[in-house]
Amino acid sequence: MKGFAYAFALAAAQLVTAHYTFPDLIVNNTVTTDWQYVRITANHYSQGPVTDVTSQAVRCYELDSTSATQAGIATVAAGSTVGFKADNTMGHPGYFSAYLTPASPAANSNDAGLGKTWFKIWEWSPSWSASTGLVFDSENIQQFTFTIPKNVPSGQYLLRGEQIALHVASTTGGAQLYIGCAQINIVNGGNGSPGPLVSFPGAYSPTDPGILINIYNLPAGYTGYQAPGPAVWQG
């Protein structure tokens, strides 16, 4: 019994310490300082995730109304490589994505991103085959990067990075969302028309097959991971 109790306690400790935040924006391989351009999140101490995809927290998970004004606005050229660095190894298997929204009146305004204005610019889904099942190549990384589309119009934006951890997603509310929103000013942009557009909350449903899923016991006839949200804008 003592051995079981120790193993259980160790597993519980590992589960807690596996949580994380995304405090650092990455711009062309340069990692900025904690919360310099990322809105400080409500979990900056607890590291706990968002589990209700219908809540207001699913947008940027801000600590409070000062999160926007306390963060700066980073200048980023269209076509640049950007991303987020976590404060811990991201040990949970999951799905990654990145969204942009034009920020009106400014990236450091609490009014930015409130409407149906978000579009997906990147995603990283697990691969699947009948022989291997789901394979999470993103597991145990500490940062993720992607490209700002060259044709996105210039202007101020919120950049939303996210991991949806799926290790306990077999029941409604089990998926764990880790979120960070950076404030950026895109320069040298193009004249594209981004879309499809979604809102947060609104982009996800608790029962989306990419959110409510038992990754350890897939149903008969399963053919691959279905990413939640809209298609990636090919800008």
N, C-alpha and C positions, 0 to 999 in steps of 0.2 A: 504493500500500500504506500509506503514511503517513497518508493521509486516512482510509482504512478503519480503521486502528488507532486514530486519534483519535476517530472516530465511535463505535467499539466501546467505548472507554474512557469516553467521555461518557455513553453509554447505560447502562453498568454503574454509573457514579457516580450517575446519576439514579435507577436502580433501588434502590440502597442508601438514598439520602436520602429516598426516597418512603415509607420505613417510619415508624412512629409508635407512640405510646402514648396512653392516655387518662388522664392524671393528675388532671384537674380535673372535679369534680362541678359541675353547673349546677343551681341551685334558683331558680325564678321569675326568670330572667334574670340572677341573680347568679352569677358564676364564682368558685368557691372556689380556694384556693391549691393548688399541686401536692401531691398525696398527702395532703391534709388529711383527706379522708374516703374516698379511694380506696385500696385496698390496693396497696402498691407492687409492681410486677410484675417478673418475672425479666428482662424486656427493657428495663428503665428506662434502661440505657446503650446496649445494642445496637439497640433498637427492633425486633428481629427478631420475626416472627410465630410462632404455634403452627401447625404443619402436620399434626400427628397428632391427629385428632378423637377417637381412642380413649384418649388419654393423660390423666393426672390434670391436666395443665396446662390442659386445655380448660375447666376449671371457672372459675378466676379468675386463673390464670397468676401466682400469688404468687411473690415472690422467695424467701421462706422462712417458717418458722413465726412469725416476728415481724411479718409484714406486717399481720396482723389487729390485733394489740395496738397497733401504732404509729399506726394510723389512728383518727380520731375517729368519732363517730356523729352524723350530721346529722338534725335534726328536720324532717320534711316532712309537710305536710298532704295527705291524700287529695284528689285533684283538681288538685294542683299540677303545673306544668310543670317537668320535670327533664330532665337530659341529661348529656352528657360533651363536654368540649373536648379535642381532640388537641393534642399538642405540635408538630405539623407539619400542613401541608395534606395531606388524605387524597386523594392523587392516583390511587389505584387504583380501577377500577370494581368494584363489589361490592354485597353485600346487607347491610342493617343490621337488627338486632333488639335487643330488651331483654327481660330476664327478671327476675322476683322470686322469692325463696324466703323463707319464714319462717325467722328465725335463732334457732336453739335451741342453747345456752341464751341467747346474745346475739349481736348482729351482729359484735362483735369477738372472737368465739370461733372457734378453728380447727375446731370441730365443726359450725359452721353450713354448711348447703348440701351435706352429704355424701350425702344420700339422694335418693329420688325425690320431690322437693318443689318443684322449679322449675316456673314457669308463665310463658308468654310474654305480655307486655302490649302489645307494639308491634312492627311490622316495616315495612321500607321496601325493597320489591323493585323491580328494574328493570321498566320497562314494555316491552311488545313489540307489534309489529304486523308483518304480512307485508311492508309497504312500508319500514319503518324498521329492522326487526330489534330487538335489545335496546337500550334506551336507559337509561343510568345517570344519572338526574337528581342523584344524590348525589355524583357525582364532583367532586373539587376543593373540597369543603367542609372546614371545620376543626372544626365542632361539629354535634351532632345532639341534638334535644330531642323529648320526647313527654310524655304525661300519665300520672300515677299514677291508676289507676282509682278512682273515688269509692267503689265498694263493696268495696274490699279491706279486710279487717279491720285494725284498729289493731295496732301491735306493731313489733318490730324485724325488719328484713329485710336481705338482701343484694340489691343492684340490679346486675344484670350487663348491661353494654352491650357490643355486639360489631359488628364489621364482618367479613364474610367476603369478602376480596378475590379476584377471579376472573380476573385477567389472565393467570395461568399455571396455571389449574385443569384443563387438558385431560388431565393424568395424575394418578393416585392420589397424594395427598400434595402436590399442587400448590397447592391453595387455601390462602390465608393468612388466619389468624384473628387479629384484633387485639381484645383483650379488656380490660375494666376492671370491677372489682367495687367499688361504693361501699357503705358501711355506713350505713343510714338507720333512723330511728325514725318510722314513719308514725302520725300522730295524726288524729283526727276521721274515722276510717274507717267502713266500713259492715259489713254482715253477709253479704257474698257468699261463695261457695264456689269459689275459683279452680281452674282446670283447663283442659285436661288437664295432668297432672303428669309431669315427666320428670326424669332425672338427668343430671349431667355428671361423667364421660363417660357415654354411653348415649343421649343425645338424637339424636346424629348418627351416620351411617355414612359411611365413606370413599367409598362409591359412590352416595350420595344424588344424585339428578339436579341438585340445587341446589348441590352441592359438587364433583362430578366433571363438568365441563362445559367445552366449548370455545366460548367466547362469540364467537369470530371465525369459526367454521365450524359453524353449527348444523345438526343432522340434518334430513333431509327429513321433513316433517310436523310440525315443531316448532310448538307452540301457545302457548308462554309459559313464563316462569320458574317453577319449582316450588321454593318455599321449604323449606329443611330444618327439622326440628323440628316441634313441635305447632302446632295452630291458635292464634291469638291469643285470649286470654280476653277476652270482651266484658263486662267488669265495670263 
